[in-house]
Amino acid sequence: MKREDILKEAEQLVNGDRAKDYGDAYVNHKRIADMWSVIFEKEVTVRQVILCMIAVKMSRLMHETKKDSWVDICGYSAIAGEIHEK
């Protein structure tokens, strides 16, 4: 598992099919934040959603190392970095 392969795959997922399937990453994560805000009865931010999604992937990695979890963490990190710049 090469670093370059993981990063390339994450880039393809963020900008490829997932982007087509789920729409703009910020809008999608904002929707999740809005829904979680209702469930938890307190405001949840887009940043918190992304951090929680990374935590889910980390939890899975504690059980078993799988490439897709590493790829997803890179993807969520890229989305977070992009959103931070807005």
NUKETI-635843 format. One record per residue (C-alpha): x, y, z; residue number from 1. Coordinates in pm, 1 decimal. Each point is the difference from the previous one (the first is absolute). Last residue first. Layout:
BEGIN
<<X,Y,Z>,NUM>
...
This chain:
BEGIN
<<-1393.1,2899.0,280.3>,86>
<<354.9,-123.0,75.2>,85>
<<-118.5,-228.1,279.4>,84>
<<-241.5,-167.3,-242.2>,83>
<<287.5,-104.5,-226.9>,82>
<<205.8,-131.5,291.0>,81>
<<-298.3,-192.7,135.0>,80>
<<-69.0,-151.4,-343.7>,79>
<<364.2,-106.3,-30.2>,78>
<<-6.9,-150.9,348.3>,77>
<<-320.7,-189.0,-81.9>,76>
<<166.6,-143.7,-310.4>,75>
<<316.9,-96.2,184.0>,74>
<<-207.4,-171.9,269.2>,73>
<<-197.5,-175.9,-274.7>,72>
<<317.4,-137.5,-159.5>,71>
<<125.6,-127.0,335.3>,70>
<<-336.2,-169.8,58.4>,69>
<<6.1,-144.3,-353.5>,68>
<<342.2,-154.8,57.4>,67>
<<-118.6,-224.5,278.6>,66>
<<171.0,-51.7,333.3>,65>
<<-220.2,-195.4,237.4>,64>
<<-163.9,73.0,335.1>,63>
<<184.0,322.3,82.7>,62>
<<-43.2,97.2,-364.4>,61>
<<-377.7,-2.5,45.9>,60>
<<31.8,245.3,286.9>,59>
<<220.5,223.7,-211.7>,58>
<<-262.6,2.0,-276.7>,57>
<<-270.8,98.3,245.9>,56>
<<230.3,270.1,143.5>,55>
<<47.7,144.4,-350.8>,54>
<<-379.6,18.5,-32.7>,53>
<<-15.9,172.8,337.3>,52>
<<258.1,259.4,-105.4>,51>
<<-194.9,61.2,-321.0>,50>
<<-325.5,48.5,188.4>,49>
<<170.2,231.0,250.3>,48>
<<132.0,220.1,-280.5>,47>
<<-346.7,19.0,-155.9>,46>
<<-128.7,127.7,332.9>,45>
<<-241.0,-158.9,247.3>,44>
<<-239.0,226.5,187.6>,43>
<<-184.2,-159.9,286.5>,42>
<<-307.6,-222.8,30.0>,41>
<<208.8,-311.2,-72.4>,40>
<<-241.1,-130.5,-265.4>,39>
<<-88.9,344.6,-134.4>,38>
<<363.3,109.0,-18.4>,37>
<<88.0,-335.3,-159.3>,36>
<<-237.4,81.8,-284.2>,35>
<<146.8,348.1,-52.2>,34>
<<356.3,-132.9,15.2>,33>
<<-84.1,-269.9,-257.1>,32>
<<-150.6,262.6,-230.2>,31>
<<310.6,214.2,47.2>,30>
<<214.0,-302.0,-88.6>,29>
<<-184.5,-39.7,-330.4>,28>
<<13.3,372.2,-78.4>,27>
<<372.8,9.7,73.0>,26>
<<71.3,-307.8,-211.8>,25>
<<-194.1,125.5,-302.5>,24>
<<-216.2,-273.7,-142.6>,23>
<<-51.2,-351.3,134.5>,22>
<<21.4,-225.3,-306.6>,21>
<<201.8,230.3,-225.8>,20>
<<246.0,91.8,275.7>,19>
<<14.4,-364.3,99.8>,18>
<<71.6,-99.0,-358.6>,17>
<<299.8,226.0,-47.4>,16>
<<142.2,297.5,189.9>,15>
<<12.8,-140.0,352.2>,14>
<<33.2,-359.8,-117.3>,13>
<<270.0,73.7,-256.7>,12>
<<197.6,205.6,249.7>,11>
<<-21.8,-277.8,259.6>,10>
<<124.3,-251.9,-258.0>,9>
<<290.6,222.1,-93.7>,8>
<<92.2,52.3,366.1>,7>
<<-6.3,-371.4,76.9>,6>
<<200.2,-84.0,-311.8>,5>
<<260.7,266.2,76.9>,4>
<<47.4,-133.7,352.0>,3>
<<68.2,-346.7,-134.4>,2>
<<-187.0,-303.5,128.5>,1>
